[in-house]
């Protein structure tokens, strides 16, 4: 059986609504994804956010990929000031 760590990578979200988050993700056909869609709740509303890979590196044998927020393709992030 293959090493589970070898079949995964760490996604690092460097900006946008998920800035600072990290997630363990599965490799697809042995490669990290170039674009990921993430669903997250902002002010109690679920939104779809798209992120594009910027670069990748290996840290202690683990692939790490940094992702940048694609605001144009993502759901808008609006704060409801009336309820804040």
C-alpha positions in Angstrom: 0.0 0.0 0.0 1.3 3.5 -0.9 2.3 5.9 1.8 -0.8 8.1 2.6 1.4 11.2 3.0 2.8 10.7 -0.5 -0.8 10.9 -1.9 -1.6 14.2 -0.3 -0.4 17.8 -0.3 -0.9 20.8 1.9 -2.9 23.7 0.5 -2.1 27.2 1.9 -4.6 30.0 1.3 -2.6 33.2 1.1 -5.4 35.8 0.8 -9.1 36.2 0.4 -11.7 34.9 2.9 -9.6 31.8 3.7 -6.4 33.7 4.3 -4.1 31.9 6.7 -5.9 28.6 6.4 -4.2 25.3 5.6 -5.8 22.1 4.4 -4.5 18.6 3.6 -5.8 17.7 0.1 -5.4 14.6 -2.1 -3.2 14.6 -5.1 -5.2 14.2 -8.4 -3.4 11.8 -10.8 -0.2 12.3 -8.7 -0.3 16.1 -8.9 -1.7 18.9 -6.8 -4.7 20.7 -8.1 -4.1 24.0 -10.0 -7.5 25.4 -9.0 -9.8 24.6 -6.1 -13.3 25.6 -5.1 -13.9 26.0 -1.4 -17.2 26.5 0.4 -17.1 28.5 3.5 -19.6 30.4 5.7 -19.2 34.2 5.9 -21.5 36.0 8.2 -23.6 32.8 8.3 -24.0 32.5 4.6 -22.4 29.7 2.6 -20.3 31.0 -0.3 -18.2 29.4 -3.0 -14.6 30.8 -3.3 -12.2 29.9 -6.1 -8.4 29.8 -5.5 -5.6 29.3 -8.1 -2.2 27.8 -7.4 0.6 30.3 -7.3 3.6 28.1 -6.6 4.6 24.8 -4.9 7.5 23.6 -2.9 8.5 20.6 -0.9 8.9 20.9 2.9 10.2 17.9 4.9 9.0 15.5 2.1 5.5 17.0 1.9 4.3 19.0 -1.1 3.0 22.5 -0.2 1.0 24.6 -2.6 0.1 28.3 -2.1 -3.3 29.4 -3.5 -4.4 33.0 -4.4 -8.0 34.1 -4.2 -9.9 34.6 -7.5 -12.4 37.3 -6.5 -13.9 37.6 -10.1 -15.0 33.9 -10.2 -16.0 33.7 -6.5 -19.2 34.6 -4.8 -19.2 38.1 -3.5 -18.3 38.7 0.1 -20.7 41.2 1.6 -20.9 42.1 5.2 -24.4 42.9 6.6 -23.6 46.0 8.6 -27.3 46.2 9.7 -26.9 43.0 11.7 -23.4 43.6 13.0 
